Amino acid sequence: MNSKRISNATAQILSAFGRSLVLGATALVIGASQASAQKTHGNPSAPQKGTFTVNLGLEPETLNPITSSDRYGSDVHVYILDSLMDVDPDTYEEYPMLAEKAETSKDGKQFTFTLR
């Protein structure tokens, strides 16, 4: 296996882990955001409450981001999960999402994420 394939596999695992982390921390984030003033991103006149409905066409096999392999599960993940890091499709540069910053050990075997 070449290092490029190992890097891609590692990135996929970290991405799935980051998405799983969001599910576990959702209650904490919701409670914290209700307790403090929240900055508004995007259109401030957009509806703040309501129902978001999407027709997927078929039901996902699973919503588990680690074991999901179908298109419909992936569509749901886009709306409900977030990653620690993402990659800009134009520049291929990594940028933080849930992580404020990321550090890689010298041997490339350990990753340290500082969450925002």
N, C-alpha and C positions, 0 to 999 in steps of 0.2 A: 504494500500500500504506500502510495507516495504521500508527502506531507500535505499537499493540497487537499487530498481526499480526507485526511485526518482533520484538517482545519475545518472543512465543511461539515463533517460529522460532529465535531465539537461544537460548532456554531449552532447546528440544529438541536443538539441536546441542551445547550444553554438557552436557546430560544424557547424550547418546550418547558424547561425548568422555570424560566421567567414567567411564562404564561400561567403555570401552575401556582407560582408564588402569588400572583395577582388574585386568584380565586381564594387562597387562604387568607389574604390580607384585606379582602373587600370589606368585611364588617368593620375592621379597624379604620380604614380609609373613610368609609361613610360616616362613622361616628366622629372622626376628627374633623371632617369637612363641615359637619353640622355644627360643631362646637366653635369653629373659627370662621372668620370672614374668608370667602373664597374668591380668588381672582377669576375674572371672566375671560375666557379665550374664545375667539371666533366672533360670531355675530351676536352682540348683546341683546338685540331685539328678537332673537330666535326663541321659540317656545321652550320653557324650562321644565314643563311637566307634560305628561301625555303618554301615549303608547306608540312604540316603534314597531311596525309590522313589516315583515319581509316574507315573500313567498319563495321558498327555496326550491320548490318543485318536488323534492322527495325529502323524507325524514333522514337525518344523519344516523349512521350506524351507532355512533357513540359521540359524546361530547368531551371525552377524555382527550386532552391535547397530545398526550404521549402515545396513545394507541390508535388514535383516529387516522384513517388513511383515505377517507372518501372526500370528494369535493364539497359535499353538503356540510359535513362537520367543519371543514376548513372555512367555509363561508360564515358559519356561526362564530368561530374563533376570532375572526377579524373584528367582529362587533363587540365581543365581550372580554377579550383577553388583550394584554399588552405584553411587550417584551422588555427585557433589561436593556438590550441594545438593538439597533437596526442598522441596515446598510443602505446608503444612498444608491439607487439604481444607476444614476448617471456617473458618479465618481467612484463608486465602490468603497467609499470611506464609511467607517463605522461612526455612529453617533448615538449618544445616550437617549434612552426613553425613560424607563423607570429608574435606571441607574444614573446617578449624577456623574460618576466616573467609573472607569474600569481599569484594573491593573493586572498584568500578566507576570507570573514569576519568570526568572531568568531561564529556567528549564522548560517553560511553556506548559507545565502540568497543573498549575494552580492559578485560579482566577479570583480576584477580589473585587467585589462590586460595592460601591458606596451608594446607598439608595437615597433618593431625594425626599 
